Amino acid sequence: AESVEGAAQGVEGAAFDETYRGRRIRGIRSAAGRAVGAGTWQVTVDGRPLHLMRRADGSWLSMVDHYRSYPTPLAAARGAVDELGPGEHLRDTPSTDHGRHSGGRHGVHA
């Protein structure tokens, strides 16, 4: 059975915690150093971090499903669960690897 906490539906809520398709999705908004309403989200799926990014139009994307936009962080997390499918899990990313790329040159070079 799927359950949703009261504030889970929109970006206005400060947190969400639900079970979606058998996966535990949790998120909390952090407004540290940001304007009101412009905070970042710390989201996990089954305890593993899901990286979200806010687009210029205010929608959200996840690193699992980065071709599609979602109206809220919760919707983006659900989309990631849908993309993962049964038996697949997010990678555990050690905090020491932030900013490291696995190869190749990135960006536009003029």
C-alpha positions in Angstrom: 0.0 0.0 0.0 1.2 3.5 -0.8 1.1 6.2 1.8 1.8 9.9 1.6 2.4 12.3 4.5 0.3 15.5 4.4 3.0 17.9 3.1 4.4 15.5 0.5 2.4 16.8 -2.5 4.1 20.1 -3.2 7.4 22.0 -3.0 5.9 24.1 -0.2 6.2 21.2 2.2 9.5 21.0 4.2 9.6 17.2 4.0 8.1 14.0 2.7 8.3 10.3 3.7 6.4 7.7 1.8 6.5 4.2 0.4 6.0 4.1 -3.3 6.0 0.8 -5.2 7.7 -0.8 -2.3 10.5 1.8 -2.1 11.0 4.2 0.8 11.2 7.7 -0.5 12.3 10.5 2.0 13.1 14.1 1.3 13.8 17.2 3.4 14.2 20.7 2.1 17.3 22.7 3.3 17.1 26.5 2.9 20.6 27.0 4.1 22.0 30.2 2.6 19.1 30.5 0.1 16.2 32.8 -0.5 12.8 31.6 1.0 11.4 28.8 -1.3 14.7 28.3 -3.1 16.2 25.6 -0.9 17.8 22.4 -2.0 16.3 19.0 -1.3 18.1 16.0 0.2 16.2 13.0 -1.2 16.8 9.3 -0.6 15.4 6.1 -2.1 15.8 3.2 0.2 18.4 5.2 2.2 20.5 5.9 -0.8 20.9 9.5 -2.1 19.0 10.6 -5.2 20.4 13.8 -6.7 17.9 16.3 -7.9 18.4 19.5 -9.9 16.0 22.4 -10.3 15.5 23.6 -13.9 15.2 27.3 -14.8 11.4 26.9 -15.3 11.0 25.7 -11.7 10.6 22.0 -12.5 12.8 19.2 -11.2 14.9 16.4 -12.7 16.7 13.5 -11.2 20.0 11.9 -12.2 18.2 8.7 -12.9 15.6 10.2 -15.3 17.2 13.4 -16.5 15.3 13.7 -19.8 11.9 14.4 -18.1 10.8 17.3 -15.9 8.6 16.9 -12.8 6.6 19.5 -10.9 7.9 18.6 -7.4 10.9 16.8 -5.8 8.5 14.1 -4.7 7.3 13.6 -8.3 10.9 13.4 -9.5 11.7 10.8 -6.9 8.7 8.7 -7.9 9.8 9.0 -11.6 13.3 7.7 -10.5 11.7 4.7 -8.8 9.7 4.1 -12.0 12.9 4.2 -14.1 14.8 1.9 -11.7 12.3 -0.9 -11.8 12.2 -3.8 -9.5 15.5 -5.2 -8.2 17.5 -2.1 -9.2 19.0 0.3 -6.6 20.7 3.7 -6.6 24.4 3.6 -6.1 25.9 4.5 -2.8 28.0 7.5 -3.5 30.8 8.1 -1.0 31.0 11.7 0.2 34.7 11.8 -0.8 33.8 11.4 -4.5 31.7 14.6 -4.9 32.7 16.5 -8.0 34.7 13.6 -9.5 34.1 12.5 -13.0 34.7 9.0 -14.3 36.4 10.2 -17.5 36.3 12.3 -20.6 36.2 16.1 -21.0 33.0 17.9 -20.2 31.5 21.2 -21.2 32.0 23.5 -24.1 35.5 24.4 -25.0 36.1 27.4 -27.3 
